[in-house]
């Protein structure tokens, strides 16, 4: 096969007209010429950190849409399904990905569970990490979220780090706001990347210690605006990623949208492309072609170097997207799940609050995974405090999907609901059930609808209820992205029609139980102060 066009050589930072020869799956020859072309041939995009589970699609179905956006490979952490199903879940992801012509490089999840302060479906200890990290289909140690364990030399945590170092595999980091001496201790554990930077100061401190910064622009967490200047200042130390992309976003674009935005902002084209091609290949030592002779034939054809509209995607020399449609089918596989919760009753949601009590309210922010603490003084006695809509104080519920332990209740500000309630089994990182609502009746309906479906998302408002079942681990589905995106968007729209002003209310809620990101979160065992790494009372003493 021969293909001609303006060839974008990112490795050598030049563009020239020429012809590429592909034999079997390899680029055997690249020949320059003086012809005029109106297309550009360039290395395919690589998303440097993504959780496929957040797309709500199986890896096979995820690949089907990713190639349309010029992506040929991802660095993927199967952390979400591992917290539900352990090694069995990781093997499911690898098997599904291997059924299609797309390159997914999975890591060994380092934090299953993320903390000991919540109920998860599985435990992957240091001995299992040692076995995983030796596998040829495991490419790195996934994000080390337990940064206190690294800093304070937890034996189990450091055993996992040493396994990765022993087998010469990179270690991904996850340490929001960490700076100064604690950051130095964290970096000394062998951490090589971080996708949780929020400020330039934080990013530069990490870079100075050899940690590459993955600028994230996902469905809920959006850090590009704050960090994009690093692309020009430190191009060798930057990668681009989405981390978590929900289906209604993924159907419209992927990492290609971040590339386009970076170019629109005036960054040098080669600096930008380096962050989604050569930097990722070199850091993770992955077999993805970079448009060099002898490389595997992984490349895309685009209309121009401003819009990056994909005209063709090739992986291992195979045309997988022709500009109009993806050229491989989506194989289905038998769903796997763990969902053992029985339906609940309303009395488990009731909260008796006396006049004068000061409540610690979780304050959610748009486009941010961190939360604040809002102090709310109750002005009368309540036999059951449900919400204060004028102050945007809503009831939030978390309950284990793995057993029948008591329901945990707290309150959240920032969602803006004026009516109804929603629930989801996508709740990082243990993926228990999380729900936010204006009243107990709708909360109960949404939660029990979710339990009946054995996972997914649901919205309830009186008798007008709607749900999206996710039969694979309560996180994903074998259905097409078109159907998933349509049903997801319908529920998302209903939440916004009910008053929410958040860009991604479901995704934001999913992180309200993530006990490793400050400041205040709710897990299935209680309200948790991330800064002190301990449980705290709802009512201030």
KOLSEDREN-214950 format. One record per residue (C-alpha): residue in one letter; x, y, z; residue number from 1. Coordinates in steps of 0.001 Angstrom, whole numbers, always signed. Layout:
# KOLSEDREN-214950
 roba      c1      c2      c3 miti
    A       X       Y       Z  NUM
...
# end
This chain:
# KOLSEDREN-214950
 roba      c1      c2      c3 miti
    X      +0      +0      +0    1
    X   +1182   +3494    -824    2
    X    -258   +6737    +507    3
    X    +771  +10294    -398    4
    X    +405  +13682   +1235    5
    X   +2110  +16312   +3328    6
    X   +3997  +14206   +5855    7
    X   +4210  +15566   +9411    8
    X   +7406  +14220  +10951    9
    X   +6996  +15041  +14638   10
    X  +10174  +13246  +15663   11
    X  +12327  +15458  +13410   12
    X  +10009  +18500  +13549   13
    X   +9474  +18972   +9824   14
    X   +6722  +18784   +7216   15
    X   +7398  +17631   +3656   16
    X   +5470  +16260    +686   17
    X   +6030  +12587     +52   18
    X   +4825   +9029    -315   19
    X   +4668   +6339   +2363   20
    X   +4935   +2657   +1557   21
    X   +3328    +156   +3925   22
    X   +3924   -3570   +3729   23
    X   +1998   -5826   +6072   24
    X   +1843   -3712   +9258   25
    X   +5078   -1741   +8825   26
    X   +6230   +1454   +7134   27
    X   +8946    +211   +4792   28
    X   +9743   +3408   +2917   29
    X   +9154   +7162   +3075   30
    X  +10088   +9060     -67   31
    X  +10062  +12829    -439   32
    X   +8741  +14496   -3605   33
    X   +7797  +17932   -4886   34
    X   +4094  +17301   -5391   35
    X   +1337  +19510   -4008   36
    X   -1135  +17896   -1605   37
    X   -4131  +19146    +338   38
    X   -4005  +16459   +3041   39
    X   -1642  +15803   +5933   40
    X    -333  +12437   +7112   41
    X    +727  +12426  +10743   42
    X   +1212  +10086  +13704   43
    X   -2065   +9119  +15348   44
    X   -2991  +10682  +18662   45
    X   -2310   +8887  +21955   46
    X   -4348   +9774  +25036   47
    X   -1813   +9656  +27876   48
    X   -4239   +8815  +30694   49
    X   -7806   +7604  +30357   50
    X  -10241   +5402  +32230   51
    X  -12205   +3616  +29514   52
    X  -14861   +2719  +32071   53
    X  -15897   +6375  +32322   54
    X  -17042   +6287  +28703   55
    X  -19640   +3708  +29838   56
    X  -18522   +1631  +26849   57
    X  -16729   -1694  +26656   58
    X  -13143   -1309  +25391   59
    X  -14217   -2670  +21990   60
    X  -16998    -120  +21686   61
    X  -14726   +2630  +23018   62
    X  -12180   +1873  +20294   63
    X  -14900   +2091  +17656   64
    X  -15491   +5779  +18429   65
    X  -11901   +6724  +19359   66
    X  -10516   +5964  +15891   67
    X  -13008   +8423  +14383   68
    X  -11264  +11160  +16337   69
    X   -7782  +10262  +15132   70
    X   -6764   +8316  +18223   71
    X   -4741   +5151  +17628   72
    X   -3795   +4304  +21211   73
    X   -4493   +5033  +24855   74
    X   -2671   +4634  +28138   75
    X   -5528   +3169  +30142   76
    X   -5866   +2556  +33846   77
    X   -8436    -220  +34560   78
    X   -8652   +1034  +38122   79
    X  -12433   +1439  +38083   80
    X  -13410   -2101  +37126   81
    X  -10577   -3485  +39275   82
    X  -12194   -1895  +42338   83
    X  -15366   -3800  +41503   84
    X  -13999   -7128  +40251   85
    X  -10245   -7222  +40879   86
    X   -7975   -9134  +38473   87
    X  -11032  -10609  +36750   88
    X  -12056   -7105  +35746   89
    X   -8599   -6244  +34391   90
    X   -8573   -9421  +32299   91
    X  -12023   -8539  +30954   92
    X  -10749   -5138  +29775   93
    X   -7673   -6595  +28103   94
    X   -9685   -9329  +26383   95
    X  -12274   -6846  +25072   96
    X   -9585   -4458  +23805   97
    X   -7724   -7273  +22038   98
    X  -10780   -8089  +19926   99
    X  -10458   -4925  +17830  100
    X   -7663   -3187  +15875  101
    X   -6863    -505  +18418  102
    X   -3924    -161  +20798  103
    X   -4757     -22  +24501  104
    X   -1895    -155  +26994  105
    X   -3192   -1109  +30419  106
    X   -1533    -532  +33771  107
    X   -1624   -2458  +37034  108
    X   -3995    -547  +39351  109
    X   -1952    +447  +42395  110
    X   -4799   +1402  +44720  111
    X   -7490   -1266  +44943  112
    X   -9128    -138  +47119  113
    X   -8077   +3495  +46930  114
    X   -8228   +3709  +50715  115
    X   -9048   +1437  +53624  116
    X  -11862   +3801  +54577  117
    X  -14444   +2490  +52104  118
    X  -15928    -800  +50951  119
    X  -14692   -2029  +47610  120
    X  -15368   -5164  +45618  121
    X  -11769   -6366  +45554  122
    X   -8283   -6013  +46987  123
    X   -5122   -6101  +44879  124
    X   -2214   -6344  +47273  125
    X   +1523   -6026  +46680  126
    X   +1901   -9728  +45864  127
    X    -735   -9503  +43134  128
    X    +846   -6295  +41804  129
    X   +4154   -8168  +41543  130
    X   +2449  -10807  +39387  131
    X    +602   -8245  +37286  132
    X   +3604   -6031  +36652  133
    X   +5548   -8961  +35180  134
    X   +2921   -9536  +32495  135
    X   +3649   -8469  +28930  136
    X    +166   -6971  +28644  137
    X    +691   -4689  +31667  138
    X   +2797   -1660  +30771  139
    X   +3088    +442  +33929  140
    X   +1954    +869  +37531  141
    X   -1232   +2920  +37449  142
    X   -1766   +6130  +39366  143
    X    -477   +5945  +42920  144
    X   -3315   +7740  +44671  145
    X   -2168   +6838  +48151  146
    X    +370   +9652  +48350  147
    X    +377   +9605  +52180  148
    X   +1427   +5954  +51932  149
    X   +4346   +6949  +49715  150
    X   +5361   +9890  +51888  151
    X   +5167   +8016  +55178  152
    X   +6720   +4840  +53762  153
    X   +3803   +2455  +54101  154
    X   +5316    -996  +53615  155
    X   +2593   -2282  +51291  156
    X   +2651    +844  +49131  157
    X   +6423    +797  +48753  158
    X   +6379   -2894  +47879  159
    X   +4159   -2029  +44902  160
    X   +6496    +785  +43842  161
    X   +9518   -1495  +44079  162
    X   +7842   -4105  +41867  163
    X   +7417   -1545  +39090  164
    X  +10999    -360  +39468  165
    X  +12284   -3933  +39524  166
    X  +10705   -4644  +36133  167
    X  +11550   -1203  +34719  168
    X   +7970     -60  +34244  169
    X   +6880   +3572  +34764  170
    X   +4856   +4642  +37796  171
    X   +1965   +7048  +37316  172
    X   +1206   +9563  +40029  173
    X   -1914  +11150  +41482  174
    X   -1202  +13866  +44035  175
    X   -3411  +16964  +43843  176
    X   -1969  +20093  +45501  177
    X   +1104  +18236  +46754  178
    X   +4152  +20526  +46902  179
    X   +7247  +21242  +48959  180
    X   +8971  +18619  +51081  181
    X   +6074  +16166  +50880  182
    X   +6244  +16324  +47092  183
    X   +9962  +15555  +47201  184
    X   +9258  +12471  +49320  185
    X   +6509  +11425  +46912  186
    X   +8755  +11843  +43867  187
    X  +11506   +9822  +45547  188
    X   +9176   +6814  +45382  189
    X   +9780   +6680  +41638  190
    X   +6688   +8620  +40531  191
    X   +7057   +9701  +36888  192
    X   +3788  +11453  +35944  193
    X    +906  +13380  +37463  194
    X   -2451  +14307  +35889  195
    X   -3849  +16117  +38943  196
    X   -2034  +19465  +38673  197
    X   -4283  +22486  +39093  198
    X   -1821  +25399  +39151  199
    X   +1341  +26328  +37270  200
    X   +3300  +26512  +40532  201
    X   +2330  +22957  +41408  202
    X   +3154  +21714  +37897  203
    X   +6564  +23384  +37824  204
    X   +7527  +21914  +41201  205
    X   +6648  +18463  +39946  206
    X   +8510  +18961  +36677  207
    X  +11604  +20086  +38569  208
    X  +11577  +16700  +40293  209
    X  +11352  +14826  +36992  210
    X   +7590  +14237  +37064  211
    X   +5936  +14741  +33686  212
    X   +2681  +16677  +33798  213
    X    -329  +15255  +31971  214
    X   -2599  +18214  +31238  215
    X   -6141  +16986  +31723  216
    X   -9283  +18193  +30000  217
    X  -12087  +15738  +30697  218
    X  -15816  +15791  +31277  219
    X  -15603  +17073  +34860  220
    X  -11981  +18027  +35569  221
    X  -10726  +20749  +33261  222
    X   -7173  +21983  +33808  223
    X   -6116  +22990  +30291  224
    X   -6845  +26687  +30734  225
    X   -4625  +26902  +33807  226
    X   -1768  +24767  +32478  227
    X   -1561  +25078  +28689  228
    X   +1385  +27519  +28806  229
    X   +3535  +24539  +29828  230
    X   +3229  +23184  +26279  231
    X   +5506  +25954  +25003  232
    X   +7634  +26328  +28125  233
    X   +8344  +22650  +28822  234
    X   +7228  +20586  +25789  235
    X   +9438  +17623  +26711  236
    X   +7685  +17288  +30082  237
    X   +4041  +17486  +28974  238
    X   +1431  +15005  +27780  239
    X   -2272  +15535  +27105  240
    X   -5100  +13421  +28470  241
    X   -8817  +13342  +29141  242
    X   -8767  +11072  +32227  243
    X  -12567  +10666  +32291  244
    X  -14815  +11293  +29272  245
    X  -18519  +10643  +29418  246
    X  -20274   +9298  +26288  247
    X  -22020  +12509  +25268  248
    X  -18622  +14238  +25165  249
    X  -16739  +11330  +23601  250
    X  -19141  +11085  +20681  251
    X  -18130  +14638  +19671  252
    X  -14379  +14426  +20218  253
    X  -11500  +13118  +22260  254
    X   -7891  +14204  +22707  255
    X   -8085  +15732  +19203  256
    X  -10155  +18561  +20693  257
    X   -7375  +19381  +23158  258
    X   -4832  +19369  +20315  259
    X   -7003  +21714  +18263  260
    X   -7456  +24040  +21211  261
    X   -3715  +24149  +21916  262
    X   -2989  +25084  +18305  263
    X   -5755  +27705  +18400  264
    X   -4033  +29193  +21445  265
    X    -913  +29740  +19346  266
    X   +1358  +26966  +20570  267
    X   +3921  +25636  +18125  268
    X   +2435  +22761  +16135  269
    X   +5351  +20439  +16869  270
    X   +5281  +21216  +20584  271
    X   +1602  +20331  +20628  272
    X   +1901  +17142  +18588  273
    X   +4865  +16028  +20662  274
    X   +2608  +15924  +23736  275
    X    +244  +13377  +22132  276
    X   +2753  +11283  +20177  277
    X   +6498  +11051  +20846  278
    X   +6384  +11984  +24537  279
    X   +3886   +9222  +25281  280
    X   +5681   +6571  +23211  281
    X   +9038   +7394  +24758  282
    X   +7794   +7572  +28333  283
    X   +5806   +4333  +28362  284
    X   +8013   +2507  +25841  285
    X   +4983   +1382  +23846  286
    X   +4946     -76  +20312  287
    X   +3080   +2699  +18527  288
    X   +4424   +4018  +15235  289
    X   +5628   +7606  +14855  290
    X   +5729   +7763  +11064  291
    X   +9321   +6595  +10727  292
    X  +10684   +3876   +8466  293
    X  +10529    +569  +10323  294
    X   +7693   +1747  +12574  295
    X   +4335     +53  +12759  296
    X   +1955   +1831  +10398  297
    X     -98   +3759  +12959  298
    X   -1048   +7106  +11469  299
    X   -3905   +9391  +10520  300
    X   -4774  +11559   +7550  301
    X   -6272  +14972   +8350  302
    X   -7563  +17851   +6258  303
    X   -5365  +20532   +7823  304
    X   -3248  +21313  +10873  305
    X   -5788  +23605  +12472  306
    X   -9052  +21640  +12542  307
    X   -7513  +18128  +12436  308
    X  -10634  +16597  +10885  309
    X   -9851  +12904  +10463  310
    X  -10054  +11633   +6896  311
    X   -8521   +8226   +7624  312
    X   -7067   +6275  +10538  313
    X   -4601   +3419  +10074  314
    X   -3489   +1022  +12801  315
    X    -845   -1596  +11998  316
    X   -1355    -733   +8343  317
    X   -5081   -1465   +8458  318
    X   -7563   +1228   +7469  319
    X   -9903   +1323  +10481  320
    X  -11712   +4597   +9740  321
    X  -12306   +5937   +6222  322
    X  -13506   +9435   +7099  323
    X  -17142   +8393   +7265  324
    X  -17383   +5192   +9242  325
    X  -15366   +2818  +11385  326
    X  -14449    -299   +9424  327
    X  -14565   -2929  +12150  328
    X  -17483   -4402  +14053  329
    X  -17991   -4233  +17805  330
    X  -17844   -7741  +19299  331
    X  -19907   -8311  +22411  332
    X  -18895  -10316  +25415  333
    X  -20811  -11683  +28366  334
    X  -21285   -8998  +31034  335
    X  -19543   -9404  +34370  336
    X  -20689   -7674  +37527  337
    X  -20742   -7607  +41296  338
    X  -23817   -5971  +42748  339
    X  -25213   -7413  +45967  340
    X  -27313   -4594  +47426  341
    X  -30973   -5145  +48339  342
    X  -33502   -2332  +47972  343
    X  -33571    +165  +50823  344
    X  -36340   +1799  +52848  345
    X  -36920   +5481  +53513  346
    X  -36056   +5343  +57212  347
    X  -32406   +4861  +56302  348
    X  -32339   +8357  +54771  349
    X  -33847  +10259  +57703  350
    X  -31677  +12806  +59531  351
    X  -32757  +14381  +62804  352
    X  -31193  +17853  +63107  353
    X  -31754  +20277  +65971  354
    X  -31972  +24056  +65799  355
    X  -28615  +25812  +66038  356
    X  -26598  +22879  +64725  357
    X  -23787  +23780  +62331  358
    X  -23488  +21280  +59481  359
    X  -20349  +20605  +57471  360
    X  -21567  +20794  +53891  361
    X  -19590  +19393  +50952  362
    X  -19226  +22239  +48444  363
    X  -18870  +21065  +44843  364
    X  -17288  +23213  +42128  365
    X  -17915  +23245  +38400  366
    X  -15100  +21595  +36435  367
    X  -13172  +20626  +39562  368
    X  -12812  +17363  +41475  369
    X  -11852  +19074  +44722  370
    X  -14476  +20287  +47179  371
    X  -14747  +22946  +49842  372
    X  -16391  +22934  +53267  373
    X  -19430  +25165  +53710  374
    X  -20683  +25788  +57261  375
    X  -24492  +25824  +57433  376
    X  -26406  +26813  +60581  377
    X  -29791  +25119  +60973  378
    X  -32525  +27586  +61981  379
    X  -35117  +25162  +63423  380
    X  -35617  +21592  +64623  381
    X  -36047  +18884  +61998  382
    X  -37334  +15359  +62531  383
    X  -35868  +14758  +59057  384
    X  -33808  +17441  +57320  385
    X  -34071  +16883  +53575  386
    X  -32818  +20066  +51890  387
    X  -32721  +23846  +51833  388
    X  -33310  +24749  +48210  389
    X  -32870  +28490  +48791  390
    X  -29332  +27850  +50019  391
    X  -28714  +25028  +47503  392
    X  -28253  +22502  +50315  393
    X  -29177  +19023  +49052  394
    X  -29105  +15624  +50675  395
    X  -26383  +13285  +49442  396
    X  -26417   +9540  +50051  397
    X  -23730   +6878  +49653  398
    X  -24331   +3178  +50271  399
    X  -22314     +51  +49617  400
    X  -23224   -1989  +46565  401
    X  -21344   -4983  +47985  402
    X  -23230   -5571  +51241  403
    X  -26206   -4390  +53319  404
    X  -24308   -1959  +55566  405
    X  -26063   +1231  +56762  406
    X  -26748   +4107  +54407  407
    X  -24506   +7161  +54868  408
    X  -26028  +10631  +54595  409
    X  -24454  +14083  +54264  410
    X  -25289  +17310  +52450  411
    X  -23851  +18950  +49363  412
    X  -23886  +22449  +47891  413
    X  -23273  +23393  +44257  414
    X  -25568  +21043  +42336  415
    X  -28470  +23463  +42188  416
    X  -31343  +20983  +41947  417
    X  -34798  +22412  +42644  418
    X  -36674  +19149  +42205  419
    X  -36053  +15403  +41860  420
    X  -33033  +13221  +42585  421
    X  -30449  +11187  +40712  422
    X  -28340   +8148  +41570  423
    X  -25335   +6424  +40033  424
    X  -23149   +3365  +40546  425
    X  -20279   +5280  +38965  426
    X  -18764   +6634  +42160  427
    X  -14993   +6790  +42316  428
    X  -13204   +4757  +43331  429
    X  -15064   +1829  +44832  430
    X  -18176   +2505  +42746  431
    X  -20699   +2226  +45465  432
    X  -24081   +3903  +45008  433
    X  -24145   +7689  +45227  434
    X  -27256   +9855  +45045  435
    X  -28106  +13566  +45280  436
    X  -31623  +14888  +45684  437
    X  -34103  +17425  +46932  438
    X  -36348  +15020  +48851  439
    X  -36285  +11523  +50289  440
    X  -39086  +10075  +48151  441
    X  -37247  +10830  +44901  442
    X  -33911   +9786  +46406  443
    X  -35402   +6460  +47397  444
    X  -36925   +5931  +43936  445
    X  -33668   +6733  +42124  446
    X  -31569   +4519  +44395  447
    X  -33903   +1532  +44229  448
    X  -34298   +1839  +40466  449
    X  -30516   +1650  +40261  450
    X  -30444   -1381  +42567  451
    X  -33091   -3135  +40438  452
    X  -30872   -2590  +37372  453
    X  -27751   -3842  +39188  454
    X  -25998    -604  +38359  455
    X  -26113   +2373  +36019  456
    X  -27625   +5829  +36454  457
    X  -31160   +6918  +37260  458
    X  -33261  +10068  +37691  459
    X  -36514  +10244  +39658  460
    X  -39097  +13000  +39914  461
    X  -42415  +11855  +41312  462
    X  -43602   +9031  +39070  463
    X  -41556  +10240  +36109  464
    X  -38419   +8095  +36382  465
    X  -35685   +7235  +33898  466
    X  -32629   +4990  +33984  467
    X  -29639   +3752  +32009  468
    X  -28609    +219  +33035  469
    X  -24869    -532  +32823  470
    X  -24623   -4291  +32801  471
    X  -20815   -4548  +32778  472
    X  -19688   -4051  +36394  473
    X  -22318   -1350  +36839  474
    X  -19938    +870  +34852  475
    X  -20181     +20  +31152  476
    X  -22450   -1415  +28480  477
    X  -22176   -3447  +25291  478
    X  -24594   -1033  +23632  479
    X  -23406   +1383  +20927  480
    X  -22126   +4803  +21879  481
    X  -25021   +6359  +19994  482
    X  -27560   +4643  +22259  483
    X  -25536   +5146  +25437  484
    X  -24879   +8817  +24650  485
    X  -28559   +9422  +23837  486
    X  -29820   +7866  +27061  487
    X  -27064   +9417  +29152  488
    X  -27755  +12853  +27675  489
    X  -31472  +12449  +28345  490
    X  -30801  +11906  +32055  491
    X  -28160  +14646  +32107  492
    X  -30675  +17030  +30504  493
    X  -33307  +16147  +33093  494
    X  -30872  +16901  +35917  495
    X  -30140  +20288  +34347  496
    X  -33838  +20961  +33726  497
    X  -34328  +20236  +37431  498
    X  -32005  +23150  +38182  499
    X  -28386  +21967  +38074  500
    X  -25969  +24475  +36572  501
    X  -23001  +22088  +36574  502
    X  -21490  +21229  +33204  503
    X  -21320  +17531  +34118  504
    X  -23439  +16886  +37239  505
    X  -23224  +13091  +37015  506
    X  -19456  +13135  +36606  507
    X  -19085  +15688  +39383  508
    X  -21192  +13533  +41695  509
    X  -19031  +10517  +40838  510
    X  -16097  +12225  +42557  511
    X  -17970  +13295  +45687  512
    X  -17061   +9924  +47210  513
    X  -13411   +9926  +46118  514
    X  -11662   +9982  +49477  515
    X   -8205  +10891  +48156  516
    X   -9056  +14299  +46677  517
    X   -9571  +17197  +49161  518
    X  -11341  +18473  +51072  519
    X  -14559  +16858  +52261  520
    X  -16119  +13712  +50758  521
    X  -18718  +11089  +51661  522
    X  -17889   +7377  +51537  523
    X  -19986   +4333  +52324  524
    X  -18590   +4370  +55880  525
    X  -19156   +8039  +56622  526
    X  -18167  +11663  +56050  527
    X  -14433  +11930  +55391  528
    X  -11977  +14789  +55904  529
    X   -9336  +14215  +53219  530
    X   -6931  +16752  +54693  531
    X   -6696  +14865  +57993  532
    X   -7371  +11518  +56290  533
    X   -9951  +10624  +58904  534
    X  -13709  +10425  +59376  535
    X  -15464  +13493  +60664  536
    X  -18898  +14302  +62111  537
    X  -21640  +15919  +60046  538
    X  -22408  +18322  +62887  539
    X  -19583  +20583  +63985  540
    X  -18784  +20115  +67658  541
# end
